[in-house]
Amino acid sequence: MRKANKAFLSGVAPEEVRAWGERIFADSIGPRLVHDPGIAWVEHERGLGRAIVLLTGMPDLLLDPFIRRFSADLAIGTPLEVDGRGRLTGRRAGPHPYGKAKLEIARALCEKHGWDPHSCSAYGDHASDVSLLEWAGEAYAVDPDKGLRRIAQSRGWTVLERGRAGR
């Protein structure tokens, strides 16, 4: 549950967190994505007529630059609770898209939008994403951690890494 704990944000204004996210994305994350093979894969998915959905455990306040960069149709992150003074409490205000909860959210989205899971692709970077990757029609491990890399290789999933892609 440590990943779900956002106590370090207690007392911070949501606008500050959004501004931090914009700066971090502009300074370090965005520049790395320029040559990221994942961008080409997202464009490929869009070319197939698929919706681009970002489903992540990161706070939803940090998603705007990712939404713009990936031209996402929908983005779901961890919502954070705001107190009566307009400050973050450090607690979640809704589901934390992580592990099996991420799968349940994906299932609900497919049902709501009439998407066939077998026609969906899922991308993950952590072993906690395995249940989602198993469920989707196509699974991609993106710059995977050790656990996901091992599972992806054993199941023949495509592994996308900066500078290369393979099975």
PyMOL commands that set and color helices and strands:
alter all, ss='L'
color gray80, all
select helices_A, chain A and resi 2-4+7-9+14-33+37-47+60-62+64-70+100-113+117-119+127-135+146-155
alter helices_A, ss='H'
color red, helices_A
select strands_A, chain A and resi 53-59+74-78+80-82+88-92+121-124+138-142+158-161+164-166
alter strands_A, ss='S'
color yellow, strands_A
deselect
rebuild
show_as cartoon
